[in-house]
Amino acid sequence: MSDLFSQNNSSKSVKQSIPLAERVRPKTLDEFVGQDHLTQQGKPLRLMLERGDISSMIFWGPPGVGKTTLARLVAGYVQADFHQLSAVAAGVKDIREVISRAEKNLKLEKRSILFIDEIHRFNKAQQDALLHSVEEGIITLIGATTENPSFEVISPLLSRCQVYVMDSLGRDALNSILNNALSKDEVLSKRRIEIADREYLMLLSGGDARKLLNGLENALRLTKPESNSSIVITHQNIEEAFQRKYTLYDKEGEQHYDIISAFIKSVRGSDPDAAVYWMARMLDGGEDPKFIARRMIVLASEDIGNADPYAITLATSCFTAIDYIGMPEARIVLAQTATYLASCPKSNASYLAIEEAWGDVRNLPNLPVPLHIRNAPTKLMEELGYGQQYKYSHDFPGHFIEQQYLPDNLKKKLYYKPSELGREKDIRERLNKWWKKKQR
């Protein structure tokens, strides 16, 4: 009896040592939760699996939304030999070893799937090493990335892959995953578990199923059972499990849009203190630093423009810098950029100019180019007057001569109206000096 009891305890201990997220990982496509736009009846991924005709693909989405699980399900459905590499640890040698095995499988008419997690971390040489095997069908590549593959995956490899965008998990999906874990997991289903603040647990997960299940598991470890079979997980247990207090910032919800709006309006309104506060709120809530940096590049043109032309250079450099160093140091670069942009003189003149010009292009399409500024590559075009009477600006004092460049219908139009602030004041004075017939 003693030996049997020891074996049972040992078996239970082994099961509990496997992370909950792994224990409840879906085994079939019907068990998979979320990404309905890919996995439901009639949707692309399910159709591909039903036909058994799969191609190389890249799953692009935030962490914990099922990229690895889907890759394994794909391999299972087509009964392929599944190889998994992490781009953080693997090198060209690892890739070649997988390809060598895949070539042997091919002779046995067996498929090979190579799943590369965080494929965006592979350098060009590592990605190049995959090209021939993907193109020849020796391996079917499935890549997973949290970054836009258009920027992070080399074009020849990207052109051979179908990109599937995966969304952060919403409330219903997270709730379903929680219910499945509590009712179907071998360990948890044997206990009566009550979560006092389920909404809080889901909010802290940030749409990440792995984080949700890890948080639940950690909370259970911190919970004192009320009886042999009953456990109540409190708000405090959840908070301690995640080792942080919840910042009210949901990357996929209303707070996301409210706070990025507050940040942009603070920079536009020249308040560096408010700008850095709202930025801190976003970063503390788990926002992607690149999202903030992208917004600042747009803002540098839309709201500052030529009042301080250096603004867009700094914003672009900020994006590059945070890509190199990552968090937490990226917060310093973001703060430097945000406070500078907030402190710049402001102008939306270039933004207004393109909006007005765009409107005219759509309302008055295909207006003819004035003859004197047309190109004249043939003798016939010269005879028709193309390029005649054009005045070469560098032949005149100050390298400027006033002449018509807009179509006849718009020749008096003013799109760009520089402000009186920052560098634009000088631009305005210079343009008015040159274009005496079109004073701004």
C-alpha positions in Angstrom: 0.0 0.0 0.0 2.8 2.3 0.9 4.5 1.8 -2.6 1.2 2.3 -4.4 0.5 5.5 -2.5 4.0 6.8 -3.3 3.4 6.0 -7.0 0.1 7.9 -7.1 1.6 10.9 -5.4 4.5 10.8 -7.8 2.2 10.6 -10.8 0.2 13.6 -9.5 3.3 15.6 -8.9 4.6 15.0 -12.4 1.3 16.2 -13.9 1.3 19.3 -11.7 4.9 20.1 -12.7 3.7 20.5 -16.3 2.5 24.1 -16.7 -1.2 24.5 -16.9 -1.0 26.3 -20.3 0.7 23.1 -21.7 -1.7 20.7 -20.0 -4.8 22.3 -21.6 -3.3 23.1 -25.0 -5.9 22.2 -27.6 -5.5 18.9 -29.4 -7.9 19.6 -32.3 -9.0 22.6 -34.3 -12.5 22.4 -32.7 -11.0 22.8 -29.2 -9.0 25.9 -30.3 -10.4 29.1 -29.0 -10.1 32.5 -30.7 -9.1 33.4 -34.3 -12.5 32.5 -35.7 -11.6 34.4 -38.9 -9.1 31.7 -39.6 -10.4 28.5 -37.9 -14.2 28.4 -38.3 -16.0 26.5 -41.0 -15.3 28.0 -44.4 -12.4 30.1 -43.2 -8.9 30.0 -44.8 -6.9 27.8 -42.4 -9.7 25.3 -41.8 -10.3 25.0 -45.6 -6.5 24.5 -46.2 -6.4 21.7 -43.5 -9.6 20.0 -44.9 -8.0 19.9 -48.3 -4.7 18.7 -46.8 -2.9 21.0 -49.1 -0.8 23.3 -46.9 1.7 26.0 -47.9 4.3 27.9 -45.9 2.8 30.5 -43.7 3.5 33.1 -41.0 1.3 33.8 -38.0 1.6 37.4 -37.0 0.0 38.5 -33.7 0.6 39.4 -30.1 1.9 36.9 -27.5 -0.4 34.2 -26.2 -3.0 34.1 -29.0 -2.3 30.5 -30.2 0.5 30.8 -32.8 2.4 27.8 -31.5 -0.7 25.8 -30.9 -2.0 26.4 -34.4 1.4 25.3 -35.9 1.2 22.0 -34.0 -2.4 21.5 -35.0 -1.5 22.0 -38.7 1.3 19.5 -38.4 -1.0 17.0 -36.7 -3.8 17.4 -39.3 -1.4 16.6 -42.2 0.6 14.0 -40.2 3.9 15.9 -40.8 7.2 15.5 -39.0 7.2 18.6 -36.7 10.4 20.5 -35.9 10.3 23.5 -33.6 13.1 26.1 -33.3 13.3 29.3 -31.4 14.9 32.1 -33.4 16.5 33.4 -30.2 18.6 30.3 -29.7 18.8 28.6 -33.1 21.4 29.2 -35.8 22.1 28.2 -39.4 23.5 24.9 -38.2 20.2 24.0 -36.5 18.3 24.9 -39.7 20.5 22.7 -41.8 20.0 19.7 -39.5 16.3 20.1 -39.9 16.6 20.4 -43.6 18.7 17.2 -43.7 16.1 15.3 -41.9 13.4 16.8 -44.1 15.2 15.6 -47.2 15.2 12.1 -45.9 11.5 12.4 -45.1 10.8 13.5 -48.6 12.2 10.3 -50.0 9.8 8.5 -47.7 7.0 10.7 -49.0 6.5 12.2 -45.6 6.0 16.0 -45.0 8.2 18.1 -42.7 7.1 21.2 -41.0 9.6 23.6 -39.5 8.1 26.0 -36.9 10.2 29.0 -36.1 9.1 31.0 -33.1 10.0 34.7 -33.1 11.1 34.4 -36.8 11.6 38.2 -36.9 14.7 37.6 -34.7 16.4 35.6 -37.5 19.0 37.7 -39.3 19.3 37.8 -43.1 21.8 34.9 -43.4 19.6 32.7 -41.3 16.5 33.5 -43.3 18.4 33.0 -46.6 19.3 29.5 -45.4 15.6 28.6 -45.5 14.9 29.9 -49.0 15.9 27.0 -51.2 14.2 24.4 -49.0 10.9 26.3 -48.8 10.9 27.0 -52.5 11.6 23.4 -53.4 9.0 22.1 -50.9 11.5 20.2 -48.8 10.1 21.8 -45.7 6.9 23.7 -45.1 7.8 26.7 -43.0 5.5 28.1 -40.3 6.8 31.2 -38.7 5.5 33.0 -35.7 6.1 36.7 -35.1 4.9 39.6 -33.0 6.3 42.1 -35.4 5.1 43.2 -38.8 6.6 40.6 -41.2 6.8 43.2 -44.0 9.6 44.9 -42.0 11.2 41.9 -40.3 11.2 39.0 -42.9 13.2 39.2 -46.1 11.1 39.8 -49.2 12.1 36.5 -51.0 11.0 34.4 -48.0 7.9 36.5 -47.3 6.8 36.1 -50.9 6.7 32.3 -50.4 4.6 32.5 -47.3 0.9 33.3 -46.6 0.6 35.8 -43.8 -2.2 35.2 -41.3 -2.9 38.0 -38.9 -4.0 36.8 -35.4 -5.8 39.0 -32.9 -5.5 39.6 -29.2 -8.0 37.4 -27.4 -11.2 39.1 -26.3 -13.3 38.7 -23.2 -15.4 35.8 -24.5 -12.4 33.8 -25.7 -10.5 34.3 -22.4 -13.6 33.3 -20.5 -14.0 30.1 -22.5 -10.3 29.3 -22.0 -10.7 29.8 -18.2 -13.8 27.5 -18.1 -12.0 24.8 -20.1 -9.0 24.9 -17.7 -11.2 24.7 -14.6 -13.5 21.9 -16.0 -11.2 19.8 -18.1 -7.7 19.9 -16.7 -6.8 16.7 -14.9 -5.6 18.5 -11.8 -7.9 21.5 -11.5 -11.1 19.7 -12.4 -10.8 17.6 -9.2 -11.2 20.8 -7.0 -14.0 23.2 -6.6 -12.4 26.5 -7.6 -14.1 29.9 -7.3 -12.5 33.0 -8.9 -13.9 36.0 -6.9 -12.8 38.6 -9.5 -12.7 36.9 -12.9 -12.8 40.2 -14.8 -9.6 41.3 -13.0 -7.8 38.1 -13.9 -8.8 38.6 -17.6 -7.8 42.2 -17.6 -4.4 41.5 -16.2 -3.8 38.9 -18.9 -4.0 41.6 -21.6 -5.5 39.2 -24.2 -2.8 36.7 -23.7 -4.0 33.1 -23.0 -0.7 31.9 -21.7 -0.5 34.9 -19.2 -4.1 34.2 -18.2 -3.4 30.5 -17.4 0.0 31.2 -15.7 -1.7 33.9 -13.6 -4.5 31.4 -12.6 -1.9 28.8 -11.7 0.2 31.2 -9.7 -2.9 32.5 -7.9 -3.8 28.9 -6.9 -0.4 28.5 -5.4 -0.9 31.6 -3.3 -4.4 30.5 -2.1 -5.1 28.8 1.1 -7.8 26.1 0.6 -11.0 26.6 2.5 -11.4 22.8 2.7 -9.9 19.7 1.0 -11.9 20.3 -2.2 -12.8 24.0 -2.2 -10.6 27.0 -3.1 -11.6 30.7 -3.5 -9.1 32.9 -5.4 -9.5 36.5 -4.2 -8.7 39.8 -5.9 -5.6 40.0 -3.7 -4.4 36.5 -4.7 -4.6 37.6 -8.4 -2.7 40.8 -7.8 0.0 38.9 -6.0 0.1 36.3 -8.7 0.9 38.9 -11.3 3.2 40.8 -8.9 1.7 44.1 -9.9 -1.3 46.3 -9.5 -3.4 46.7 -12.5 -3.0 49.9 -14.5 -6.3 50.7 -16.1 -5.1 50.2 -19.7 -6.5 47.6 -22.0 -4.5 47.5 -25.2 -7.5 46.3 -27.2 -10.2 48.3 -25.4 -11.5 51.9 -24.9 -8.6 52.8 -22.6 -6.1 52.2 -25.4 -7.8 54.8 -27.6 -8.5 57.2 -24.8 -4.9 57.3 -23.5 -3.2 57.4 -26.9 -5.5 60.3 -27.7 -4.6 62.0 -24.5 -0.9 61.5 -25.3 -1.1 62.9 -28.8 -3.2 65.9 -27.7 -0.8 66.6 -24.9 2.2 66.7 -27.3 0.1 68.8 -29.8 -0.8 71.1 -26.9 2.9 71.6 -26.0 2.6 70.0 -22.5 5.7 67.7 -22.0 4.6 66.9 -18.5 1.2 65.5 -19.6 2.8 63.8 -22.6 5.4 61.8 -20.5 2.7 60.9 -17.9 0.3 59.4 -20.6 3.3 57.6 -22.1 4.2 56.1 -18.8 0.6 54.9 -18.4 0.8 53.2 -21.8 4.2 51.6 -21.1 3.1 50.4 -17.7 0.0 48.8 -19.3 2.2 46.8 -21.6 1.8 48.9 -24.8 4.2 48.1 -27.6 6.9 50.9 -27.6 6.9 50.8 -31.4 3.3 51.7 -31.5 4.0 54.9 -29.5 7.1 55.6 -31.7 5.1 55.3 -34.9 2.5 57.7 -33.6 5.2 60.2 -32.8 6.6 60.0 -36.4 3.1 60.9 -37.7 2.7 63.6 -35.1 6.1 65.2 -36.0 4.8 65.8 -39.5 1.1 66.5 -38.8 1.4 68.8 -35.8 5.0 70.2 -36.0 6.0 70.0 -39.7 8.3 72.7 -40.9 8.0 74.8 -37.8 10.8 72.4 -36.6 11.9 70.1 -39.5 14.3 68.3 -37.0 11.2 66.8 -35.2 10.6 64.1 -37.8 14.3 63.2 -37.9 14.3 62.7 -34.1 11.0 60.8 -34.2 12.4 58.4 -36.9 15.6 58.0 -35.0 13.6 57.2 -31.9 11.8 54.3 -33.7 15.2 52.9 -34.8 16.8 53.2 -31.4 14.0 51.4 -29.5 14.1 48.6 -32.1 17.8 48.2 -31.2 17.6 48.3 -27.4 14.1 47.2 -26.5 12.4 47.7 -23.1 13.0 48.9 -20.4 15.7 51.2 -21.7 13.5 52.2 -24.7 11.4 54.2 -22.3 14.2 56.8 -21.9 14.5 57.3 -25.7 10.7 57.6 -26.0 10.6 60.1 -23.2 13.4 62.2 -24.8 11.5 62.3 -28.1 8.0 63.0 -26.6 9.3 65.9 -24.4 11.1 67.4 -27.3 8.1 67.2 -29.7 5.9 68.6 -27.0 8.3 71.6 -26.6 8.5 72.3 -30.3 6.7 75.2 -32.1 3.6 73.8 -33.8 2.3 73.9 -37.3 -0.2 71.8 -39.3 0.4 73.7 -42.5 1.9 70.9 -44.5 -0.9 68.5 -43.3 -3.6 71.0 -44.4 -1.7 71.5 -47.7 -1.8 67.8 -48.7 -5.4 67.4 -47.5 -6.6 70.3 -49.7 -4.5 69.2 -52.7 -5.8 65.6 -52.3 -9.3 67.0 -52.4 -8.6 68.9 -55.6 -7.0 65.8 -57.2 -10.1 63.7 -56.5 -12.7 66.4 -57.5 -10.7 67.6 -60.5 -9.0 64.5 -61.8 -6.4 64.4 -64.7 -5.9 68.1 -65.1 -3.3 68.6 -67.9 0.3 69.4 -67.1 1.2 72.9 -68.5 3.1 72.5 -71.8 6.2 74.4 -70.8 6.9 71.9 -67.9 6.2 68.7 -69.8 9.0 66.4 -70.8 10.0 66.4 -74.5 11.9 63.1 -75.3 10.9 63.0 -79.0 11.0 65.5 -81.9 7.2 65.4 -82.3 6.7 66.4 -78.7 9.1 69.3 -79.3 7.1 70.4 -82.3 3.9 70.2 -80.2 5.4 72.7 -77.8 6.4 70.3 -75.0 9.0 72.0 -72.7 9.0 75.3 -74.7 9.3 78.5 -72.8 10.4 76.7 -69.6 12.7 78.8 -67.6 15.6 76.9 -65.9 15.6 78.3 -62.3 19.4 78.1 -61.8 19.9 80.5 -64.7 18.3 83.4 -62.7 19.4 85.5 -59.8 18.8 83.7 -56.5 18.2 80.5 -58.5 14.5 81.5 -58.8 12.2 82.7 -61.5 8.4 83.1 -61.1 6.5 80.9 -63.5 3.4 78.6 -63.6 3.8 75.0 -62.3 0.1 74.2 -61.5 -2.6 73.3 -64.0 -4.4 76.3 -65.5 -7.5 75.7 -63.4 -5.5 75.8 -60.2 -2.7 78.3 -61.1 -3.7 80.8 -58.3 -4.2 78.0 -55.7 -2.4 78.2 -52.4 -2.1 74.9 -50.5 0.8 75.5 -48.3 0.4 78.4 -45.9 3.3 78.4 -43.4 2.6 79.6 -39.9 4.4 82.5 -38.1 6.1 80.0 -35.7 9.6 78.5 -35.6 11.3 77.8 -38.9 8.1 78.3 -40.8 8.3 82.1 -40.2 11.4 82.2 -42.3 9.8 79.9 -44.9 6.8 82.1 -45.1 8.9 85.3 -45.6 11.0 83.6 -48.3 8.0 82.3 -50.3 6.3 85.7 -50.1 9.4 87.3 -51.4 9.6 84.9 -54.4 5.9 84.5 -55.2 4.7 88.1 -55.3 1.6 87.2 -57.3 0.6 84.5 -54.7 1.1 86.1 -51.2 0.6 83.8 -48.2 
